[in-house]
Amino acid sequence: MKIDGGYHGTHEWGQVNAFFAPHRTAPARFAGVPEARLASGVTLSTAADVVAIPYNDLPVAAAVLRRLGEQVAAVIVEPVLGVGGGVPSAPGYLAGLRRLTRETGALLVLDECATLRLGPWQVKHGVVPDLTTHSKIVGGGLPLGVFGGREDVMALFDPSGSQPVYHASAFGGNSLSLAAGAAALDHFGADEIAHLDLLGHRLRAGLDAAAASVGVAGRSVGEGGLSYFHFGSTPPRDAADTARLREGRAELRSLLHLSLLHAGFLTAPHGLLCQHVPTSPESVDALVDTYGNVLDDLRPYIAVHHPELLEKDTVRTRRDAP
Ligand SMILES: Cc1ncc(COP(=O)(O)O)c(C=O)c1O
């Protein structure tokens, strides 16, 4: 079981209901669950192995988990739905999934690949999963993926066991990546996480204010040093909300991305904004300022193509404000 819009890499199971352009679809198997969307190259039979549930919806999770019972081997979930729109998990959601998975016997896998920069979620919030995945910052800039968890589950990977789960790769346990990762983590503790938290708050508050000041409907969401900017006035709660906020706005989002690039800020085309430890409050303010100017520049385009995003009575724009 995974989350609709959750991204966990490009293996087959990960390409069901992720944010890939769907190549084909299969009907939803349960009430409250979206249809299965399969990326190119993923076999239709994969849809029978994976069920994607909407993020932040515990009643649907409970209904599907109880219905499938022991058939569900694991539930994989991100503490913040990253590519699915930077949507933070609602208070109590992950704890609820923890309770439900204990009830049905499924493993709870917390994918902390992207969110380790917020500080380990399970430590901060006390939701202890059965397995955890880490990547990105865990390699200190070099390629590395890490997983671990409950001793009895990890014991299955022990090659001296009677029926080991085979696990090997060309770069598995790569010494250079491990050394870089260990060194980087030696410099990433509570102070650095608190610094990123402050920067993230500053960025999100700044972006919301910048959009409001030029009368463009836009909201930022996220957690700690991981933020997302969306066009529209209501922040998304799940991937379907994010899809609605993006619908018909691909060109506008590209214009935003290219304008920021032109102004000297390299952001992810899909809208994700990450701070790293050396980021200063001043550089966050500079990005916020540029966002405001870029949104202001885009107003004439928005007025023609997306008038629903303009606040009608905002006559004074940022540039011609006294
Ligand atoms: C939440 C999440 N899970 C998994 C992955 C995949 O990690 P890797 O590319 O190390 O396989 C990513 C990468 O973007 C990610 O953001």
Ligand as a Chemical Component Dictionary entry (heavy atoms), coordinates in Angstrom:
data_LIG
# 
_chem_comp.id                   LIG 
_chem_comp.type                 NON-POLYMER 
_chem_comp.pdbx_formal_charge   0 
_chem_comp.three_letter_code    LIG 
# 
loop_
_chem_comp_atom.comp_id 
_chem_comp_atom.atom_id 
_chem_comp_atom.alt_atom_id 
_chem_comp_atom.type_symbol 
_chem_comp_atom.charge 
_chem_comp_atom.model_Cartn_x 
_chem_comp_atom.model_Cartn_y 
_chem_comp_atom.model_Cartn_z 
_chem_comp_atom.pdbx_ordinal 
LIG C1 C1 C 0 10.633 10.492 -0.907 1  
LIG C2 C2 C 0 11.590 9.793  -1.829 2  
LIG N1 N1 N 0 11.706 8.474  -1.776 3  
LIG C3 C3 C 0 12.559 7.810  -2.577 4  
LIG C4 C4 C 0 13.327 8.481  -3.490 5  
LIG C5 C5 C 0 14.203 7.694  -4.375 6  
LIG O1 O1 O 0 15.469 7.743  -3.871 7  
LIG P1 P1 P 0 16.658 7.178  -4.745 8  
LIG O2 O2 O 0 16.729 8.069  -5.945 9  
LIG O3 O3 O 0 17.811 7.303  -3.827 10 
LIG O4 O4 O 0 16.286 5.799  -5.124 11 
LIG C6 C6 C 0 13.251 9.850  -3.582 12 
LIG C7 C7 C 0 14.088 10.557 -4.570 13 
LIG O5 O5 O 0 13.793 11.592 -5.086 14 
LIG C8 C8 C 0 12.335 10.539 -2.752 15 
LIG O6 O6 O 0 12.177 11.868 -2.828 16 
# 
loop_
_chem_comp_bond.comp_id 
_chem_comp_bond.atom_id_1 
_chem_comp_bond.atom_id_2 
_chem_comp_bond.value_order 
_chem_comp_bond.pdbx_ordinal 
LIG C1 C2 SING 1  
LIG C2 N1 SING 2  
LIG C2 C8 DOUB 3  
LIG N1 C3 DOUB 4  
LIG C3 C4 SING 5  
LIG C4 C5 SING 6  
LIG C4 C6 DOUB 7  
LIG C5 O1 SING 8  
LIG O1 P1 SING 9  
LIG P1 O2 DOUB 10 
LIG P1 O3 SING 11 
LIG P1 O4 SING 12 
LIG C6 C7 SING 13 
LIG C6 C8 SING 14 
LIG C7 O5 DOUB 15 
LIG C8 O6 SING 16 
# 
